[in-house]
Every structure is written in structure tokens, then in C-alpha cells.
């Protein structure tokens, strides 16, 4: 939180007066961007953002994170030092830690809890009505953060200020229907607004169950009528959904992309691996290797962000 305040203060000092301030955050960074914005509503010393853009924001996490502090208690005894970690893996990823400490999970629960409490307090005293527009991109299925919390904890509370929630649906043409869990199949039905909302609701989904082509179905704020736009994009073969980690990475990313750019070679192409072999041989789980790590609709996402942060002419 202190690093975010420092970065914003430095950025504001370098940018000419009158230029807009856009806050953008992914995952935990999304919660931090939102926390800074909430703080700025009641603290005049902070530069108030003109717009917030969130990708897979950590607004709500799994219930297990609440109890991870207890899981680490045995680590106070040296013989149980490994209890400080939820996972201990070889560090082969150049941009993130594979091993995950209990304290990180605990902090990942404390931050969204604080954010939600602040939203409640600001809503009660009327200051939440001063929130700038928020544009959020989120996968309907997300193993890390709660998609429902994004809707109920944030968007259901926002004022009518031009905000928009964009959800990426499952690939309904993936031909793995019997393998989908019941919860995944029904996820979008439980998330779609039942009536007119104060924000724009957009769903990126298959044009039809028999097509891999995707369309944008968007319902404006205050309306129940959705408009459909063809995007000229399609689900790649074998990909049945996006994931928490996929949204901010293009298919050409050298590490996470499924079509890595040779000029961006980092020695390991995690997103393009299609491994087959015996279990127990690899140092990482097969789940982590089959999890999609790049966004086939990145061009759409980048274009939508560009629309809202493009400087005035």
C-alpha cells in the first residue's frame, strides 16, 4: 500500500498538471489500486484517480485464505519450519515465485477484507458516490478470486458513473461438456444481472454453442436490452476457459503465450507446453501446466482499455 502511494505521488509530480490519473491493477494489484482509490475519497492529500481499470481483481478470495494464519502456527517450532509454506517448489519461473508462503495467503485475505469494509463504510456515509468510473475484466471461472464478489462487493454498490464489468464466459464449443463441473456450467447464469443496473454489463461469449467464434453481448446501464457485436476472434482449439492468470498476457508472450514470439525467448515457454508422460516425474503439478496462461482475446481487452484511457485530442 505504501509502494502504491509512493508511485502515484512520483507519477503525479512528473506529469503536467491537468492530465488525468488512471489506476490499473491486476489480481492483488487490483485490490491495491482499489484501496488507494477508496482512500483518496476521504484523504485530500492523495491524488484522486479519474478512472480505475481492474483485471482479475482480488476483491474476494477463497474461504481457505481466512484460516491460513492458523496453518502456519507450527512453524514457530524449528522442526516444523516447512509449515510456513503452502507450497515449496523449484523456482523455474523468472517473473514470479513458485513457492507460496502462508503469510502471503494471509495478507491476500486481509487486503480484500479491508477493501470490502471500506466500501461498506463509504457507502454508509455517502462518500462512495464519489467513486470514479471502474472498468473490470474478469473470467467467469477463477480459482483464485471470487467472480461473484466482484459483482456483489463492488459493482452492485457503485454509483451510476459510467462503470462497466466485462466477463469472459466458458468456451461453450469446447466439446468437453460432460467434463464441465455443474458449478462451472451454471456460473454465468448466477452472475448475470436480473434487472437494470447502474453499470454496463458485457459478456464475451460464443456466438452460438456450435461456433468457436466469440461475440460481445453488452447491456447498457439502466437497460435490459443487450446489443451484440462480432469481434472477429475465436477460442483456440482445446481451450475451454480463461483463468485468473491469463487475462493480462497476449498469446505472443515469450513465457506465458501459447504462440510465443521467438524474439521474446526466455529459455522456457510455459504457455506453449503440451506435456505427456508418467505422473510423478515433473517437479510441478499437471494442473499448473494445463492452466491457460495467455488471453486469446487480449487484443479486445487492450482495445477496450485504450478506448477509456486515450488522451483527449
C-alpha positions, 0 to 999 in steps of 0.5 A: 500500500505504501509502494502504491502511494509512493508511485502515484505521488512520483507519477503525479509530480512528473506529469503536467498538471491537468492530465488525468490519473488512471489506476490499473491493477491486476489480481492483488494489484487490483485490490491495491489500486482499489484501496488507494482509490477508496482512500483518496475519497476521504484523504485530500492529500492523495491524488484522486484517480479519474478512472480505475481499470481492474483485471482479475481483481482480488476483491474476494478470495477463497474461504481457505485464505481466512484460516491460513494464519492458523496453518502456519502456527507450527512453524514457530517450532524449528522442526516444523519450519516447512509449515510456513509454506503452502507450497515449496517448489523449484523456482523455474519461473523468472517473473514470479515465485513458485513457492507460496508462503502462508503469510502471503495467503494471509495478507491476500485475505486481509487486503480484500477484507479491508477493501470490502469494509471500506466500501461498506463504510463509504457507502454508509456515509455517502462518500462512495458516490464519489467513486470514479468510473471502474472498468473490470475484466474478469473470467467467469471461472477463477480459482483464485478470486471470487467472480461473484464478489466482484459483482456483489462487493463492488459493482452492485454498490457503485454509483451510476458513473459510467462503470462497466464489468466485462466477463469472459464466459466458458468456451461453450464449443469446447466439446468437453461438456460432460467434463464441465463441473455443474458449478462451472456450467451454471456460473454465468447464469448466477452472475448475470444481472436480473434487472437494470443496473447502474453499470454496463454489463458485457459478456464475451461469449460464443456466438452460438454453442456450435461456433468457436467464434466469440461475440460481445453481448453488452447491456447498457446501464439502466437497460435490459436490452443487450446489443451484440457485436462480432469481434472477429476472434475465436477460442483456440482449439482445446481451450475451454476457459480463461483463468485468473492468470491469463487475462493480462498476457497476449498469446505472443508472450515469450513465457506465458503465450501459447504462440510465443514470439521467438524474439521474446525467448526466455529459455522456457515457454510455459504457455506453449507446453503440451506435456505427456508422460508418467505422473510423478516425474515433473517437479510441478503439478499437471494442473499448473501446466494445463492452466491457460496462461495467455488471453486469446482475446487480449487484443479486445481487452487492450482495445477496450482499455485504450478506448477509456484511457486515450488522451483527449485530442 
